Amino acid sequence: MRIVVDCKRLRTNTEAVVRLCAPQGIEVAGVTKACQGHPDVARAILAGGVRRLAESRLGNVRRLRQAGIDADILLLRLPALSEINEVVQLTQCSLNTQIETVQALSRAAVAHGVVHRVILMLETGDRREGIMPEQTLKVAHGMARLPNIELVGMGANTTCIGGVLPSRKNTQLLVDVAEAVERDLGLHFQTISAGNSASLALILRNEMPSRATQLRIGGAILTGEVDSTGEWPNVLPHQDAFTVFAEVIEVETKPSVPEGRIAPNAFGEVPSWPDLGLRRRAILAMGRQDLQIESLIPKRPGVMILGASSDHLVLDVTEASPTVLLGEELEFRPLYGAVATGMASAVATQIVIG
């Protein structure tokens, strides 16, 4: 299996995102986590007009730094207490909710003679990271007075675990709570980090609150998709910056349904296939250990994904045009889940062009 990345298309997508956000004064933090901090991907995003990168794993940040990339980096995943020293050494800003963590960041920042910027994350409905609104003033007070810590703003996240879409209402909640904190602390936040790629829909609908100053954008740049609703199919120029290739290792005509007593398969699933009689099937040298199969879209007309085990992808190719042959490679367009898992695969060959 191999993944081909077209960095020229990534740069063009980045330019389009920056143009979309610029009229509202929104900074784009370019997220490289789905590509494991691949330096060429980061360079393409920076060349597209982004000045700040965003990452979730310190290993990826180290990869970027070792490649000579010196842009400011925002740490997206809440810092672990075990990695505090690296956080203040490798990144300039981090998303936070826990006062104990920011106290540890303060101590490390003092020890290293740096100032570390903090964005306090608010829970607005998706139920991933974020403090509840009623706790905000207390937590903000505790963070703002710590030495070598600069509380630069507040942020929120949607879509990623609960599937909650960003809306004017839940984004305005972030703004309202942030402004209450500003009044209480007597300061003005430079950053209202209003969301991720899915929040681009608010700009497209003219529903983004005017106080928003930042979006953390990765998926839209990489896949050309604003969100998972399918409502914005052609907003960004390229949905094909990534292509997955896998070789055909078997082509046989077989009955379309399993035969024998059925129990859950190796992944705890009980597949259900309609009885279509004899069908031409192909097996590819790619499976669930390589990437998220459910996020692949076959490029060849008439090809349908039936399922996958650890290292075999099973296709119905009865109606494929042209006919699928043993030994050839089939192409797939990966959605975000396949990009994120495929680029992390130890066995995938990554080829970067442009």
N, C-alpha and C positions, 0 to 999 in steps of 0.2 A: 504494500500500500504506500502511496506517496501523496503528498499534498503540495500543490503548486500555488504560490502566493504572488500575485501581481501587485507590486508596490506602487506602480504608476496609478493603478485604479484606486488603491487606498489613499494616495495623495489627493486624487481628484475628489473622492468622497469626503475627505477631510476639508478640502477647500469649500465644498458645498455646505457642509455643516457649519463651518465658521461664518460663511456668508448669511446663512439662515439666522444665526444667533446674534450677529453683530448689530443689526438695527435696534435691538433691545438692550444693547450693552452687556450681553451675556458672554462671559469667558468660557471657552471650551477646554476642559481638562481631558486630554486624550488618554483613554484607558488602554493599556497594553496587556492586561492580565490574561486575556483569552489566548494570546500568542506567547505566553510564558516570558514576557519581556524580551521578545526577539528584537535585537538591535536594528535590523533593517526595517522592520515594521515601525518601530519607534521613530526612526529617521524619516520615513515616509509621512508619518503623522505630523512631525515637527515641520517638515517641508511644506505641509499643507496649511500652515498658518497657526498651529497650536504652539503655545509657549510653555505650557505646564503639562507634564505627564501624570498619570495616576496608575498605581499598582496595588495589588492586594497581598503580594508575597514578597518578603525580603530577599529571598533567593533570586527572584526576577529582578529586583532592584539592583542587587549585586551584579547581575549579568549586564544590566544597562550601564552601570558605572564602570565596569571592567572594559566595556566597549568604547569608553570615552564619552558617553552621553552625560552632559553636566546640567541639563535642564532641571528646574525645580520638579520635585516628585511629591505628590500627595499620596499618602498611604491610605488605601480604602478600607481594608479590613481592620477592625479594632485591634490596636496593638496588644500582644500578649505580654504579660509581665516578664516572661522569660527572654524577651527579645528587645527590651527597652533601650539598651545601650546602642544597638544597631539602628533602631528607629531614629534616634536623634542624630546619629552619625551619617546615615544614608538618605534620609528624607527631610524635607523642610516643614511638612505639615502632615497632620493625621486626623482622621475622623475618630471621635471618642464619645463614650457615654459614662464611663466609670471614673469617679473621682479618684479612687485608689490608683488607677492606671495613670492618670494625669499627674498625680503626686509623684509617682515613680519617674515619669517623663521629666518632671521638674528637677528632680534630684540628678538625673542623668545629664540634663541640659546644663545645669550648673557645673557638674564635674567636667564636661567637655567644652565649657565656655561658649555655648551657643544659645540662641533663643529658638524654641520650637513652637510653631503655630498650631493651634487646635481649633477644630470645627466641632461644635457640640451637635450631635445627631438627635433628632426628635422623632418619636413614633407618631406616624400619621395614618396608620391603618394596615400596612402590609405585614406587620408583626415580625420583622427581622430586627436589625439594630435600631436603637432609639429609646430615649427616655420618655416617659409619659408626660404630657404637657404640664400637669400639676406639680411635677417635680423639678421643672426647669429652673426656676429662679434659685432654688437652693443649690442645685448642682452648678449652675453658672457662677454663682457667688464663690463657691469653693474653688473653681478652676481659675477664675479671673485674678485672684490674689496670689497665685503661686509664682515664685521667682522663676525667671527665664521661660515662662509660658506666656504666650500671647493668644488670648481668646479672640480669634479674628472673625468668628461668625457662627452660623448654625446651618444645618443641612437636614435633608430627609431623603428617604429612599422608598420607592414603590416597585411593584411588578415582580421583584426577583424571587420571592418565596411564596407569598400569599396570592400573587397574580393580580393584586389591586392596581388598577390603572391610575396614572396621575390625573388629577382633575383640578379645576379652578379651586374647588372647595378644600381639598386636602393640601394643595400647595399654598393657598391663602392662610391655612392654619399655621404652616411653618412661618410665614411672614408675620402673622399676628403675634405669635409667641416670641419670635425674635425681636420684634419692636417693643414688646413688654419688657423683655430682658434689657434692651438698650435703655429704656427709660429708667429702669430700676438701677442699672449700673452706671448710668450717665455716660454712655459711650455710643459710638456708631459703628456697626459691623461693616467691614469691607466686603465680606463674603456671605451671601445667602445661596448655599449650594442646593439648588432646587430639585435636583433629580438626575436621572440617567437618560439613555437614548429614548426611552418611551416618553419622556417629558418634552421631546421635540414636537409631539402632537399638540401640546398646549400653545406653542408658538404658531404652528400651522393654523390653529383655530382662533388665534388672537385671544387666548385665554390665560397667557402667562402673566402673573402679577409683576408689576413694574419693579418691585424691589429685588427680584431674582437677579443674581450677578454671575452665577456659574452653573454649568451642567457638566456632568461626568459622562463622557461619550466614548463608548467602545463599540458596542454591537452595531450601531448604525454605520459607523465608519467601515467596519470589517465586512458586514454582510449587505449593506445598503437597505436594511429594513429598519423602519422607525420603531415599530413594536410588533407584537404577535397578532394584532387584530386584522391585518391585511388591508387596512383602510388607506394606507399611504404607499402604494406599490411603486410609484415612479418618482418620488420626491428626490431621491439621491441617484446619481448617474449609474452606479455599478452595483449589481447584486451578484457579480461573478468574480470578485477579486480572489476568491479561493476556489480551487477545483481539486476534488479527490479522485484518484485513479486506483483501481484494483484489478488484478488479473483474473480471468476466468479459468478455473481449474477443473470444472466438470460441466458437461452439457448432456442431459439425458431426458427422455420422455418418461414420466411417471404418473401414477394416479394422484389426483389433487388433494386427497385427504389421507391422513395417517391410517394405518391398519393395525389393530390390536388394542389391548387395554390401555387407556389413557390416564396418565398421572401428571402432576406438574413437571415441567421440563427443568433443565439445569438452573434456570433463573426464576423458578417458582411460578411460572405462567402455564396456563392451560390454553394452548392456541386453538382457535376455531376457524377453520377454512371451509368455504362453501365447496360442495361437490360439483366440480366443473368437468369431471371426466379426466381423460389423459391430458396432461399439460407438459410443455417443454420447460424444463427447469435448468437454471445455471447456478453453480456455486462459485463464489469469488473468494479469493484469499484475503479476507478482511472480516473482522468480527467485533464483538462488543469489547474486547480488550483493547481494540485499536481506537474506537471512537463511538459516539452515541449514534447508533444506527437509525433511530427514529427521526434524527434531524438531517437525513440525507434525501436529496431529491434526484432521481435518475435523470440524466440528460438525454438518453436515447429514448425516442418515442416507443411506447408499447411495453416498456420494462416496468415491472412492479415488484417491490420488495415484499417478501413473504415473512421473513424472520431471520434471526441470527443466533448463533451460539457464540462461544468465546472467540473463535477464529474462523468461522464460516458464515458467509452471507448468502442466503438462499433467495433466488429471484424467479419469478415467473416471466419467461421471455418468449412465450408462445406467439405473441403479437408484436415482438420487437422488429423495428425497421431501421437499419438493415438487420439481418439475422445475426444473432450472437454466436460467436465461434470460440472454440477452445483456444486458449493462449492469448487472446486479445485483451486489451484493457477497456473497461467501461468507466465512464466519467459520471461524477455526481456533483451537484451543487450542495455544499454543506450550509445548513443554517447555523445559528450561533452555538447551539449545543454541540454540534459536530466539530465546529472550529475549535471550541474550547477544549474538548476532550482529545481531538485528533492532534492538535499542536502540542499537547502534553504527552502524547504517546511515545514510549521509548523505542518503538519499532517503526514508526512512520518516517519515511524519508521526506524531508522538507526541502523544497526547491523554491528559491526566491528569485523572481525576475523583476526587472525595472529598477 
